[in-house]
């Protein structure tokens, strides 16, 4: 799963894993990191993928995990 976040490019996932919630959450995280990188680029900061990933993890991953946990708790 970590390999998905290690590179910016698309990482193919075996079809049987598409329904695995952990893989889906990881892909959502990757999209959030891409958005963070794009927003920072719009501000004039050119970040590498590694910089964007590390910055997003430091600034936003805690809130992201809390959101996922809250969502899972409220699901019947």
GIUR-V365588 format. One record per helix or strand of 2 or more residues. SS is the DSSP state (hx for helix, st for strand). FROM is the first residue (numbers start at 1). TO is the last residue. If there is no record, write none. Layout:
BEGIN
SS&FROM&TO  SS&FROM&TO
END
This chain:
BEGIN
hx&2&6  hx&15&17  hx&21&42  hx&49&74
END
